Amino acid sequence: MDKRRSARSLYLQVAFAAAVWGGAYPFTKRLVAELSPLSIVTFRALVGTLLLLALSGSRLKASDFRPSVLGKLLVMSVLGVSSQQFLQAYALKYTLASHAGWLIASTPIMVAALAAVLGERVGPYKLAAFALGSAGTALVVLSRGGASAFGLPATRGDLVFLATCLSWAFYVMCAKRWLTAWPAAKATSATMLVALATLLPLWAFSGGPAEFAAVSARGWVSLGYLGVLSSALGYLFWNNAVEGLGPVKTSYFIYLEPFATLLSAYLLLGERATAAAFAGGLLILGGVYLVGRRDGRKVELKGASANA
């Protein structure tokens, strides 16, 4: 009975994490009207780091940041936290939050494509996944106006957002090669801490603290959502699920994320997904399924080390 209750709790935690991450894009889009992307990502890193260090039991030590490891953590913090979240916030100035939800789902396909470039064998399932993912991404990007959708600035947001998916793919490959002995919670906490250390000076020098004086009550709710739920509890619960359920079962829940984005974008922003974008999103999810079809593995979308 205890094992069943524990498994049920872990399934609830991973479902919560996927739903929260899906909702992060509408909250970010609402927030970029009040704060710069740099202030948003710095606040997220600050709150996320403090809560993860307090709640995850990662037990970081000074020796964990010796030069040989610190350099790797710095690269990972740029790829997976600072530049990725900064560019996502910037992209959401120009694109729909619902587009972001569909496009982020292509990340596992990009991870598989990068692994193929680095020498991993490519079978028919992965080739089909690449084809479906490419077609689905094109449909999402073009869904607001056919060929004319390549006019800026709308497409700029989609293309920048796709660049963040590629950045995350590089982060995944680095984490899998560099921090294999670290638990996922420890790798996540250390990466976010290094990101915070690099962001704070830039944020302070650019006058970021002054921006918060004019934040509305709605803006603070969005900041709380992104900092507490998305950057802290989301990662904490996802990592718990990876440790308890394994990366394969946990990764099934990535399919919830774009649908959580669609619902929250409609409720918060009044966005309505076009039929073309929805069809493109389903093609992307089909590609994600095929990426892990041959050997039974799934590429994880979020987290650190084994589950990114």
C-alpha positions as CSV (number, residue, x, y, z in Angstrom):
1,M,0.0,0.0,0.0
2,D,2.8,2.4,0.9
3,K,4.5,1.7,-2.5
4,R,1.2,2.4,-4.3
5,R,0.7,5.6,-2.4
6,S,4.2,6.7,-3.1
7,A,3.8,5.9,-6.9
8,R,0.6,7.8,-7.0
9,S,2.3,10.8,-5.4
10,L,5.1,10.7,-7.9
11,Y,2.6,10.6,-10.8
12,L,0.8,13.6,-9.4
13,Q,4.1,15.4,-9.0
14,V,5.2,14.8,-12.6
15,A,1.8,15.8,-14.0
16,F,1.9,18.9,-11.9
17,A,5.4,19.8,-13.3
18,A,4.4,19.3,-16.9
19,A,1.2,21.3,-16.4
20,V,3.1,24.1,-14.7
21,W,5.7,24.3,-17.4
22,G,3.0,24.5,-20.0
23,G,1.4,27.4,-18.2
24,A,4.7,29.3,-17.9
25,Y,4.6,30.6,-21.4
26,P,1.4,32.6,-21.1
27,F,2.5,34.0,-17.7
28,T,5.8,35.0,-19.3
29,K,4.1,36.6,-22.3
30,R,1.9,38.6,-19.9
31,L,5.0,39.6,-17.8
32,V,7.2,40.9,-20.7
33,A,4.9,43.9,-21.0
34,E,6.1,45.0,-17.5
35,L,9.7,43.7,-17.1
36,S,12.7,43.1,-19.3
37,P,13.7,39.5,-20.2
38,L,16.8,40.0,-18.0
39,S,14.8,40.9,-15.0
40,I,12.4,38.0,-15.5
41,V,15.2,35.3,-15.9
42,T,17.1,36.8,-12.9
43,F,14.1,36.7,-10.6
44,R,13.3,33.1,-11.7
45,A,16.9,32.0,-11.0
46,L,17.0,33.7,-7.6
47,V,13.7,32.2,-6.4
48,G,14.3,28.9,-8.0
49,T,17.8,28.6,-6.6
50,L,16.8,29.4,-3.0
51,L,13.9,27.1,-3.0
52,L,15.7,24.2,-4.7
53,L,18.6,24.5,-2.3
54,A,16.2,24.4,0.6
55,L,13.9,21.7,-0.6
56,S,15.8,19.3,-2.9
57,G,18.4,18.0,-0.4
58,S,21.0,18.5,-3.1
59,R,23.7,19.2,-0.4
60,L,26.1,21.2,-2.5
61,K,29.6,21.6,-1.2
62,A,32.4,24.0,-2.1
63,S,34.4,21.1,-3.7
64,D,31.5,20.6,-6.1
65,F,32.6,23.8,-7.8
66,R,36.2,23.0,-8.4
67,P,37.5,24.6,-11.6
68,S,37.2,21.5,-13.8
69,V,33.5,21.2,-12.8
70,L,32.7,24.9,-12.6
71,G,33.6,25.5,-16.3
72,K,31.1,22.8,-17.3
73,L,28.4,24.2,-15.0
74,L,28.9,27.6,-16.5
75,V,28.4,26.3,-20.0
76,M,25.3,24.4,-18.9
77,S,23.9,27.4,-17.0
78,V,24.1,29.5,-20.2
79,L,22.6,26.8,-22.4
80,G,19.9,25.6,-20.0
81,V,19.0,28.6,-17.8
82,S,20.2,32.2,-18.5
83,S,20.3,32.4,-22.3
84,Q,17.4,30.0,-22.8
85,Q,15.0,31.7,-20.5
86,F,16.1,35.1,-21.6
87,L,15.5,34.3,-25.3
88,Q,12.2,32.6,-24.5
89,A,11.0,35.8,-22.8
90,Y,12.2,37.9,-25.7
91,A,10.5,35.6,-28.3
92,L,7.2,35.8,-26.4
93,K,7.1,39.5,-27.2
94,Y,6.5,38.5,-30.8
95,T,4.9,35.1,-30.9
96,L,1.8,33.5,-29.4
97,A,2.2,31.6,-26.1
98,S,0.4,28.7,-27.8
99,H,3.0,28.6,-30.5
100,A,5.7,28.4,-27.8
101,G,3.9,25.4,-26.2
102,W,3.9,23.5,-29.5
103,L,7.5,24.4,-30.5
104,I,9.0,23.5,-27.1
105,A,7.6,20.0,-27.7
106,S,10.1,19.6,-30.5
107,T,13.0,19.6,-28.1
108,P,13.3,15.8,-27.8
109,I,13.5,15.6,-31.6
110,M,16.3,18.1,-31.6
111,V,18.1,16.1,-28.9
112,A,17.9,13.0,-31.1
113,A,19.0,15.0,-34.2
114,L,22.0,16.4,-32.3
115,A,22.9,12.9,-31.1
116,A,22.7,11.7,-34.7
117,V,25.1,14.4,-35.8
118,L,27.5,13.3,-33.0
119,G,27.5,9.8,-34.3
120,E,24.5,8.0,-32.8
121,R,22.9,5.5,-35.2
122,V,19.8,6.8,-37.0
123,G,17.1,4.2,-37.7
124,P,13.8,4.4,-39.6
125,Y,11.8,5.5,-36.5
126,K,14.1,8.5,-35.9
127,L,14.1,9.4,-39.6
128,A,10.3,9.4,-39.5
129,A,10.4,11.5,-36.3
130,F,12.7,14.1,-37.9
131,A,10.3,14.3,-40.9
132,L,7.2,14.6,-38.7
133,G,8.9,17.1,-36.4
134,S,10.1,19.3,-39.3
135,A,6.6,19.3,-41.0
136,G,4.9,20.0,-37.7
137,T,7.2,22.9,-36.8
138,A,6.7,24.4,-40.3
139,L,2.9,24.2,-39.9
140,V,3.1,25.9,-36.5
141,V,5.3,28.7,-37.8
142,L,3.2,29.2,-40.9
143,S,-0.1,28.9,-39.3
144,R,-0.8,32.6,-39.0
145,G,-0.8,33.4,-42.6
146,G,0.6,30.8,-45.0
147,A,3.8,31.8,-46.8
148,S,3.4,35.4,-45.7
149,A,3.9,34.2,-42.1
150,F,7.6,34.5,-42.8
151,G,7.2,38.3,-42.4
152,L,8.7,39.7,-39.3
153,P,8.2,40.3,-36.4
154,A,5.8,37.4,-35.8
155,T,8.1,34.7,-37.3
156,R,11.1,36.2,-35.4
157,G,9.5,35.1,-32.2
158,D,9.0,31.5,-33.5
159,L,12.5,31.3,-34.8
160,V,14.1,32.6,-31.7
161,F,12.0,30.2,-29.6
162,L,13.2,27.3,-31.8
163,A,16.7,28.5,-31.1
164,T,16.1,28.0,-27.4
165,C,14.9,24.4,-28.1
166,L,18.3,23.8,-29.8
167,S,20.1,25.4,-26.9
168,W,18.3,23.0,-24.5
169,A,19.3,20.1,-26.8
170,F,23.0,21.0,-26.3
171,Y,22.3,21.3,-22.6
172,V,21.0,17.8,-22.5
173,M,24.0,16.4,-24.3
174,C,26.4,18.2,-22.0
175,A,24.5,17.1,-18.8
176,K,24.5,13.5,-20.0
177,R,28.3,13.5,-20.6
178,W,29.6,15.7,-17.8
179,L,27.5,15.1,-14.7
180,T,26.6,11.4,-14.9
181,A,27.5,10.7,-11.3
182,W,25.4,13.5,-9.9
183,P,21.7,13.1,-8.9
184,A,19.3,15.1,-11.0
185,A,18.4,17.4,-8.2
186,K,22.0,18.3,-7.4
187,A,22.8,19.0,-11.1
188,T,19.7,21.2,-11.4
189,S,20.5,23.2,-8.2
190,A,24.2,23.7,-9.1
191,T,23.4,24.8,-12.7
192,M,20.8,27.3,-11.5
193,L,23.1,28.6,-8.8
194,V,25.9,29.3,-11.3
195,A,23.3,30.9,-13.6
196,L,22.2,33.2,-10.8
197,A,25.8,34.2,-10.0
198,T,26.4,35.3,-13.6
199,L,23.0,37.0,-14.0
200,L,23.0,39.1,-10.8
201,P,25.9,41.5,-11.8
202,L,24.5,42.0,-15.3
203,W,21.0,42.7,-13.9
204,A,22.2,45.1,-11.2
205,F,24.5,47.0,-13.7
206,S,21.7,47.3,-16.2
207,G,19.3,48.9,-13.7
208,G,17.1,45.9,-13.3
209,P,16.2,46.4,-9.7
210,A,14.4,49.7,-10.6
211,E,12.1,47.9,-12.9
212,F,10.3,46.2,-10.0
213,A,9.0,49.4,-8.6
214,A,6.4,49.6,-11.3
215,V,5.3,45.9,-11.4
216,S,1.5,45.5,-11.1
217,A,-0.2,43.0,-8.8
218,R,-0.9,40.9,-11.8
219,G,2.8,41.0,-12.6
220,W,3.8,39.9,-9.2
221,V,1.4,36.9,-9.5
222,S,3.2,36.0,-12.8
223,L,6.6,36.3,-11.1
224,G,5.4,34.1,-8.3
225,Y,4.2,31.5,-10.7
226,L,7.4,31.5,-12.7
227,G,9.7,31.6,-9.7
228,V,8.0,29.3,-7.2
229,L,6.0,26.9,-9.4
230,S,8.0,26.7,-12.7
231,S,11.6,27.3,-11.6
232,A,11.4,25.6,-8.2
233,L,8.6,23.1,-7.6
234,G,8.4,22.1,-11.3
235,Y,12.0,21.0,-11.3
236,L,11.8,19.5,-7.8
237,F,8.8,17.4,-8.6
238,W,10.1,16.3,-12.0
239,N,13.4,15.2,-10.5
240,N,11.6,13.4,-7.8
241,A,9.6,11.5,-10.4
242,V,12.7,10.6,-12.4
243,E,14.3,9.2,-9.3
244,G,11.2,7.3,-8.2
245,L,9.6,6.3,-11.5
246,G,12.5,6.3,-13.9
247,P,13.1,8.6,-16.9
248,V,11.0,6.5,-19.3
249,K,7.7,6.7,-17.4
250,T,8.4,10.3,-16.4
251,S,9.0,11.4,-20.0
252,Y,5.5,10.3,-21.0
253,F,4.2,13.4,-19.3
254,I,5.9,15.8,-21.7
255,Y,2.8,15.3,-23.9
256,L,0.8,17.2,-21.3
257,E,2.8,20.4,-21.6
258,P,1.6,21.8,-24.9
259,F,-2.1,21.2,-24.0
260,A,-1.5,22.9,-20.7
261,T,-0.1,25.8,-22.7
262,L,-3.1,25.9,-24.9
263,L,-5.6,26.0,-22.0
264,S,-3.7,28.6,-20.0
265,A,-3.1,30.8,-23.1
266,Y,-6.8,30.8,-23.7
267,L,-7.7,31.5,-20.1
268,L,-5.0,34.2,-19.5
269,L,-4.6,35.8,-22.9
270,G,-7.6,34.8,-24.9
271,E,-5.5,33.1,-27.5
272,R,-7.3,30.6,-29.8
273,A,-5.2,28.0,-31.5
274,T,-5.6,27.8,-35.2
275,A,-6.4,24.4,-36.8
276,A,-3.0,24.5,-38.7
277,A,-1.1,25.2,-35.5
278,F,-2.9,22.4,-33.7
279,A,-2.3,20.0,-36.6
280,G,1.4,21.0,-36.6
281,G,1.6,20.4,-32.8
282,L,0.2,16.9,-33.2
283,L,2.7,16.1,-35.9
284,I,5.5,17.3,-33.5
285,L,4.1,15.1,-30.7
286,G,4.0,12.2,-33.2
287,G,7.7,12.8,-33.9
288,V,8.4,12.8,-30.2
289,Y,6.8,9.5,-29.8
290,L,8.8,8.0,-32.6
291,V,12.1,9.3,-31.3
292,G,12.0,6.8,-28.4
293,R,10.0,4.1,-30.2
294,R,12.7,1.7,-31.3
295,D,14.6,1.1,-28.1
296,G,11.8,2.0,-25.7
297,R,13.6,5.0,-24.4
298,K,12.1,8.5,-24.3
299,V,14.1,11.7,-24.4
300,E,13.2,13.8,-21.4
301,L,12.3,17.4,-21.9
302,K,13.0,19.1,-18.6
303,G,15.4,18.8,-15.7
304,A,19.1,18.1,-15.5
305,S,21.5,15.3,-15.9
306,A,19.4,12.2,-16.8
307,N,16.1,14.1,-17.2
308,A,16.5,17.0,-19.6
